[in-house]
Amino acid sequence: MLNFLLGAVAGALMAAVATVTALRNPDVQVRMGLVRPAPVTIQTRRPDPVCPPPAVQTHCQVSAQAGSPQVGQPDMLFARRRFWSVAP
């Protein structure tokens, strides 16, 4: 008898937790009619892109750009520090 009572209480608690968890989900709230669905807004026009301000070039940057464009440094990919350092 005690096993039945403990099982019934545990089952009721699990059902209550599952119900509360499901009702906190916004999709379930809309399906059950507890909350009205949010109106769908459609953008008719894409926003204009925001261009960054032009960068000020110094003499060193201009001379480096005259040759081939280079991004970063050559040893960035295969640096020993990158493979053996452990950072949190």
N, C-alpha and C positions, 0 to 999 in steps of 0.2 A: 504494500500500500504506500509506503514511504517512497519507494522507487517511482511509482506512478506519479505521486505528488511532485517530487523533484523533477521528473522528466517533463511534466506539464508546465511547471514554472520556468524551466530552462527553455522549452519550446516557445512559451509566450514571450519571454524576453528576447529570444532570437527573432521572432516575428515582429515584435515592436521595433527593434533596432533596424531590421530590414525595411520596414515601412517608413520609418523616419528618414532613413538614408535615401530611399527612393523618392520620397516627397521633397527632399532638398534639391533634387536634380531639376534644373529649369525645364528640360524637355518633358519630364513627367508632369510637372505642374501645368504646363500648357495643355498636354493631352487630357488631363483630368478636369480642365476648366477652372483651375484655381487662380490662374493668372492669365490675363489677355496676352496674346502673342504681340511681340513688338512689330510695328509697321515696317515694311520693307522699303528702304530708300534706295533709289537707283540714281547713280550719278549720270547726268546727261552729258557732261563735258569733263574731260580730263583736266586736272589743274595744270597751270603753266609751270614748267620746271624752273627751279631757282638755280641760277648759275652762280658759282662761287666767284668772288672778286678776283681779278687778274693778279697773279703773283708778281712781286717785284723781283726782277732778275739782276744779279750782281755780275761783275765782270767774269768771275770764276765760273759761274753757272753758264754764261753765254759761251765761253770757250769750251766747256765740257760738252755742250749741246752741239757744237759745230761738228764733232766727230760722230760716233755712234751713240745712240741713246742708251744709257745704262741705269738700271734700277737696282739699288742695294749694292752689295759687295759680293764678289765671286765666292768667298768662303762662307757665306751665310748658310748654304744648304748642307755642306759637309763639315761643319765645325765640330771639333771634338767636344767642346763645351756643351753643345746642343744634345749630343748623344749620351754623355755621361753625367750631366748635372741632373740632380733630382730637385725639382722645385715643388713646393706645396701648392 
